[in-house]
Amino acid sequence: MTDLRVDGLRLWESLERMAQIGATPKGGVCRLALTELDRESRDMFVQWARAAGCQVRIDQVGNIFARRPGRDAGAAPVLTGSHADSQPTGGKYDGIYGVLGGLEVVRALNDAHIETERPIDVVIWTNEEGSRFAPAMIASGVFAGVYALNHALSRVDRDGTTLGEALRKIGYDGAEDVGGFPVHAAFELHIEQGAILERSGHTIGVVTAGQGQRWYEVTLVGTDAHAGTTPMDLRRDALLGAARMIDFVDTLGRQHAPYGRATVGMIEARPNSRNTVPGECFFTIEVHHPEPAVLDEMNNALRQELSRIADEIGLAEGIQQIFDYAPVPFATECIDVVRQAAFELGLSHVDIVSGAGHDACYVARVAPTGMIFIPCEGGLSHNEGEAISPEWAEAGANVLLHAVLSSAGMVGDNQALRWIPAV
Ligand SMILES: [Zn+2]
């Protein structure tokens, strides 16, 4: 079945049509989770999925599963999908490309009159972005047993609305239990949100792992002092300490290229007055790497150097790790099936690690999971200018089609059944 292809034009038109919901003047979308606009995009997906012959189920945290039945109704399904919500100034492809790519797989199988052994579920995961309700990926987190359902439903947005209330308001408070059923394999198709593929001239990223990340909060305490009268050698300047530490954090990321990332994204100096030497400073650090051992190494180097700088300036230093998200290795069999699909389709591909968190990172805890990346222009994402080419969109969906078909097994084709690993 190597000649089987998705309809690239239909996929592109679906993306364009969906992007009208919440369209922004700068060409992006604003579809915050569980708003009226999110409801509209969900309604449209459900309508399209039903038109493609899918049965739609909605679980208690609002995840939508559109099922294309398989020959064996009792078999564990193959899952594919992503999210439909966006950042406030988001792009037209982050998330929704994976959802509509999954739908296009169903449509292409319908066109080719192919029956699969296993059912295929195309999924929309609720509130992936974490922009309206923190944390991100909360609903796939419930699916994977990372969060309790009530914990997710009780998250509040800035107006005090709970996630549960927001679900009820838009009519997506489903009846199904969240998760708890076996999944044969899961694939998420997504834009890279980085520039590795574009720079290296590859169309397909075979995602082998998701980055781990650790978040820290640092407080430095020195002495507030008069900026005009305090001699330089008598100062305990907390902001100066932070400046040297920030420079080290950047170095730390660069020392662990190509996958290391280290960022200070937030800083507060006190009293924040132009003629007072700052006696206190608070800032945050985020460190990313796909290997646990390297994260440990970065952690140790960070603590050692921060403590050295604090001593040098005479500051009291407190560093606290507030979040530890372990790296996610994807399943070998899923990685292989994605790589094989790209190879058979003649698409240039390369192994890649995901820098961002994705629903697939949680799903990987309960099912063999893989991801497929396509490039996005300039690596730009979480930005209204986010852009992909129709050719990239089509190529990624073709890889997804063959990965899903290979995993779901084609009725009557022993070739397609060659990859059926144990769950
Ligand atoms: Zn996304």
Boltz pocket constraint, residues with backbone or C-beta under 6 A from the ligand:
constraints:
  - pocket:
      binder: B
      contacts: [[A, 83], [A, 94], [A, 95], [A, 128], [A, 190], [A, 357]]
      max_distance: 6.0
